[in-house]
């Protein structure tokens, strides 16, 4: 029996005939708390050992809570003081003792006197050529030709290391990049006041969950100019979602503001940033509706709000999207009600501190996104 184990970041890229013969095991990405423990228990240890630093030479007091918009904690790395018995200074003293023990061992070597030939008869051809000096001869030479001077220099060097003040290294949020480099990933910027026509959505890609803004702007306004242009390398499904969203917007605006001719007279441009990255999928529907309504009514959505869903249909990768929202500092999220079970299965540390709403109709999303707008 032969067992094949395959890995993939995007299951949709696997050919369907092959996928039908596979058992799929989905493994979610690490959350910030898990990454913190990995860094503390494994990465720090391996890096320290690779650098030749002993555990007693460094003290890791705090761990930063991830490179994100979450409030960071500082990292303070302090070397042990010289009074510490396990400090580098005590190691230097031990090394000095080892050197002294080596000196005494050399001095205790029994030296055999050398017999020299003072006069050689030129006619005596029986005398052999001089041989190489013996080990005893070499030992005596080393003991009498500057070894003590070298030992004294070593001793003075050790004493200088002992008396040298121990350097204190503090790593915090201001200089962290000097030690580990710039952040590889950066969460979306959270506006102090969300602009009109801008709404944050939740998405999923090969790297896990992500957040992205959907922006809508008015290009021109004139009677009969109502139209919609979409950009951002959107796939066919996402383009259709934008058209459906515009239809829903017209119905909602007719209910909320019957005399508002915005969609009839305005040419709109809907853009999903990161235009170099292809995007597709239906889960941005409610985000597009909210973005266009925000522009039509001139109202900003609630701060720290993100949403995902096709109004009444469930979405996938709930955990990854929630992790991405936390990384971006989002506190309020909207999901379809059919995803409540997926949310309930998550661990408490993923759900902690979040305000999550599960909705069935867009009218519920409207009340959450525009809390200051009275119901009509």
C-alpha positions in Angstrom: 0.0 0.0 0.0 1.3 3.4 -1.0 0.1 6.6 0.8 0.6 10.0 -0.8 0.6 13.1 1.4 0.1 16.3 -0.5 0.0 19.9 0.8 -1.5 23.0 -0.8 -2.3 26.6 0.2 -5.2 26.9 -2.3 -7.3 23.8 -2.8 -9.0 25.3 -5.9 -5.8 24.9 -7.8 -5.8 21.1 -7.5 -7.4 19.4 -10.6 -10.9 18.1 -9.8 -10.2 14.5 -10.8 -7.3 14.4 -8.3 -9.2 16.3 -5.6 -12.0 13.8 -5.8 -9.6 11.1 -4.7 -8.2 13.0 -1.7 -9.2 13.3 1.9 -8.9 17.0 2.8 -7.6 18.1 6.2 -7.8 21.8 6.7 -5.2 23.3 9.0 -5.8 26.9 10.0 -2.9 29.4 10.4 -1.4 30.4 13.7 -3.0 33.2 15.8 -0.9 35.9 17.5 -0.8 34.1 20.8 0.4 30.9 19.2 3.1 32.8 17.3 4.2 34.4 20.6 4.7 31.0 22.2 6.6 29.7 19.2 8.9 32.7 19.3 9.5 32.4 23.0 9.9 28.6 23.3 11.6 27.7 20.1 12.9 30.6 17.9 14.5 32.5 20.8 16.2 29.3 22.0 17.5 28.3 18.6 18.7 31.8 17.7 20.5 32.1 21.0 22.2 28.8 20.6 23.2 29.6 17.0 24.8 32.8 18.3 26.7 31.1 21.0 24.9 32.9 23.8 24.3 30.9 27.0 20.9 31.0 28.9 22.5 32.8 31.9 23.9 35.5 29.6 20.5 36.9 28.6 17.1 37.5 30.2 14.0 37.7 28.0 11.5 39.6 30.1 8.6 40.4 27.8 7.4 39.3 24.3 6.0 41.6 21.7 2.4 40.8 20.8 2.9 40.5 17.1 3.6 42.9 14.2 0.1 44.4 13.8 -2.1 47.2 14.9 -2.8 45.4 18.2 -1.3 47.3 21.2 2.4 46.0 21.4 4.3 45.0 24.4 8.0 45.9 24.7 10.8 43.4 24.6 13.5 44.0 27.2 16.7 42.0 26.9 19.1 42.5 29.8 22.4 40.8 30.2 23.2 39.4 33.7 25.1 41.6 36.1 28.7 40.7 37.0 27.7 39.8 40.5 25.7 36.9 39.2 27.6 33.6 39.7 26.5 32.5 36.3 27.4 35.7 34.5 29.9 36.0 31.7 32.4 37.4 34.3 32.3 34.1 36.3 32.9 32.3 33.1 36.0 34.4 32.5 37.2 33.6 36.0 36.7 29.9 35.3 38.7 30.2 32.1 41.5 32.0 34.0 41.6 29.1 36.5 41.9 26.7 33.7 44.9 28.6 32.3 46.5 28.6 35.7 46.0 24.8 36.0 47.7 24.4 32.7 50.7 26.4 33.8 51.2 24.3 36.9 51.0 21.1 34.9 53.7 22.3 32.6 56.0 23.2 35.6 55.6 19.7 37.1 57.0 17.9 34.1 60.2 16.0 34.9 63.0 17.5 32.7 65.9 15.3 31.8 69.3 17.1 31.5 70.6 17.3 28.0 74.1 16.0 27.2 75.9 18.1 24.7 78.9 17.2 22.5 81.6 19.9 23.1 84.2 18.5 20.6 83.9 16.3 17.6 86.8 14.5 15.9 86.6 15.3 12.2 88.1 11.8 11.4 85.5 10.0 13.4 82.8 9.0 10.9 81.0 6.8 13.3 79.2 9.7 14.9 75.6 9.9 13.8 73.9 13.2 12.8 72.0 15.1 15.5 68.5 13.8 16.2 65.3 15.8 16.7 64.8 17.1 20.2 62.7 14.9 22.5 59.3 15.8 24.1 61.1 16.6 27.4 63.5 19.0 25.6 60.6 20.7 23.9 58.7 21.0 27.2 61.6 22.6 29.0 62.1 25.0 26.2 58.5 26.1 26.4 58.7 26.5 30.1 61.7 28.8 29.9 61.1 30.8 26.7 58.2 33.2 27.4 55.3 30.9 28.4 54.9 32.8 31.7 54.9 36.0 29.8 52.0 34.8 27.7 50.2 33.5 30.8 50.6 36.9 32.4 49.1 38.6 29.3 46.2 36.2 29.4 45.6 36.9 33.1 45.6 40.6 32.5 43.1 40.2 29.7 40.8 38.1 31.9 41.0 40.7 34.6 40.1 43.4 32.2 37.0 41.4 31.1 36.0 41.0 34.7 36.2 44.7 35.5 34.5 45.8 32.2 30.9 47.0 32.9 28.2 44.7 31.5 26.3 46.3 28.6 22.6 46.5 28.9 20.6 46.1 25.7 17.0 47.2 25.6 14.8 46.3 22.6 11.5 48.0 22.3 9.0 49.0 19.6 11.2 52.0 18.6 14.3 50.0 17.6 12.9 46.5 17.1 13.3 46.7 13.3 17.1 47.4 13.8 17.4 43.8 15.2 14.9 41.8 13.2 14.2 43.9 10.1 11.1 45.5 8.8 7.7 43.8 9.2 7.0 41.3 6.4 3.3 41.8 6.7 1.4 44.9 7.8 -2.3 45.1 8.7 -4.6 47.6 7.0 -4.5 51.1 8.3 -7.5 51.9 10.5 -8.9 55.4 9.9 -9.6 57.7 12.8 -12.7 58.7 10.9 -13.6 56.4 8.1 -14.1 58.3 4.8 -17.4 58.3 3.0 -17.6 55.5 0.5 -14.9 53.4 2.2 -15.7 50.1 4.0 -13.4 47.3 5.2 -14.1 43.8 4.0 -12.7 40.4 5.1 -11.1 38.1 2.6 -9.0 35.0 2.3 -6.0 34.1 0.2 -3.2 31.6 0.0 -1.4 33.3 3.0 -4.5 33.1 5.2 -7.1 35.7 6.2 -6.7 39.3 5.1 -8.5 42.6 5.3 -9.1 45.0 2.4 -10.9 48.2 1.9 -13.6 48.6 -0.8 -13.7 52.2 -2.1 -16.4 53.9 -4.1 -16.1 57.4 -5.7 -18.4 59.5 -7.8 -16.9 60.2 -11.3 -19.5 62.5 -12.8 -23.1 63.5 -12.1 -25.7 64.2 -14.8 -29.2 63.1 -15.6 -29.2 59.6 -17.1 -25.5 59.1 -16.3 -26.0 56.3 -13.8 -23.4 53.7 -14.3 -20.8 51.6 -12.4 -17.1 51.0 -13.2 -15.1 48.4 -11.2 -11.3 48.0 -11.0 -8.8 46.0 -9.0 -8.3 42.8 -11.1 -11.6 41.4 -10.1 -12.8 38.1 -11.3 -16.1 37.4 -13.0 -17.8 36.4 -9.8 -16.8 39.5 -8.0 -17.8 41.7 -11.0 -21.3 40.2 -10.9 -21.4 40.8 -7.1 -20.7 44.5 -7.8 -23.7 44.6 -10.3 -25.9 42.9 -7.8 -24.7 45.2 -5.0 -25.7 48.2 -7.1 -29.2 46.8 -7.6 -29.6 46.2 -3.8 -28.3 49.7 -3.2 -31.0 51.2 -5.4 -33.7 49.3 -3.4 -32.3 50.3 0.0 -31.9 54.0 -1.0 -35.4 54.1 -2.3 -36.6 52.9 1.1 -34.4 55.2 3.2 -34.3 58.3 1.0 -37.0 58.1 -1.7 -36.2 61.5 -3.1 -32.4 60.9 -3.5 -31.6 60.5 -7.3 -28.0 59.5 -6.6 -27.8 56.2 -8.5 -29.9 57.6 -11.4 -27.6 60.6 -12.0 -24.1 59.4 -10.9 -21.4 57.5 -12.6 -19.6 55.5 -9.9 -16.1 54.0 -9.7 -15.7 51.0 -7.3 -12.1 50.0 -6.6 -10.6 47.2 -4.5 -7.0 48.2 -3.6 -3.9 46.1 -4.3 -4.7 46.2 -8.0 -1.8 43.9 -8.9 -3.4 41.0 -6.9 -6.2 39.1 -8.6 -9.4 38.8 -6.5 -12.5 36.8 -6.9 -15.4 35.4 -4.9 -18.9 36.4 -3.8 -18.2 37.2 -0.1 -17.7 40.9 -0.7 -21.3 41.5 -1.7 -22.5 43.2 1.6 -19.2 45.3 1.7 -19.9 46.6 -1.8 -23.5 47.5 -0.9 -22.4 49.4 2.2 -19.6 51.2 0.4 -22.0 52.5 -2.3 -24.7 53.4 0.2 -22.2 55.3 2.3 -21.3 57.5 -0.7 -24.9 57.9 -1.8 -26.1 59.2 1.6 -22.8 61.0 2.5 -22.4 59.1 5.7 -19.4 57.3 7.1 -19.7 53.8 8.5 -18.9 52.9 12.1 -15.2 53.0 13.0 -13.4 49.6 13.5 -16.0 47.8 11.4 -15.4 44.9 9.0 -17.8 42.6 7.2 -18.0 39.6 4.9 -20.8 37.7 3.3 -23.2 37.4 0.5 -26.1 38.7 2.6 -28.0 35.5 3.3 -25.3 32.9 2.4 -22.5 31.6 4.6 -18.9 32.2 3.9 -15.7 30.1 4.3 -12.5 30.5 6.4 -14.3 32.3 9.3 -11.3 31.8 11.6 -8.8 33.1 9.2 -10.9 36.2 8.5 -11.3 36.9 12.3 -7.6 36.5 12.8 -7.0 39.0 10.0 -9.5 41.4 11.5 -7.8 41.2 14.9 -4.5 41.9 13.3 -5.9 45.1 11.8 -7.4 46.3 15.0 -11.0 45.6 14.1 -13.4 45.1 17.0 -16.8 44.8 15.3 -17.5 42.2 12.6 -20.6 41.2 10.6 -21.1 37.6 9.4 -24.1 35.8 7.9 -26.2 34.0 10.5 -25.4 30.7 8.9 -21.8 31.1 10.1 -22.7 31.3 13.8 -21.8 27.6 14.3 -18.4 28.2 12.8 -17.8 31.1 15.2 -19.0 29.1 18.2 -16.4 26.4 17.4 -13.5 28.8 17.7 -11.4 28.9 20.9 -12.0 31.7 23.4 -8.7 33.4 22.8 -9.7 34.0 19.1 -13.2 35.4 20.0 -12.1 37.4 23.1 -12.8 41.2 22.9 -14.7 41.1 19.6 -18.2 42.3 18.9 -19.6 39.9 16.3 -23.0 40.3 14.7 -24.8 37.6 12.7 -27.4 38.8 10.2 -30.0 37.5 7.9 -31.0 40.7 6.0 -29.1 43.7 4.8 -31.4 45.9 6.9 -29.6 44.5 9.9 -26.2 45.4 8.4 -27.4 48.9 7.7 -28.4 49.5 11.4 -24.9 48.3 12.5 -22.9 50.2 9.9 -24.8 53.5 10.3 -25.7 53.5 14.0 -26.6 57.2 14.0 -29.2 56.8 11.3 -32.8 56.4 12.6 -34.9 53.6 11.2 -37.5 54.6 8.7 
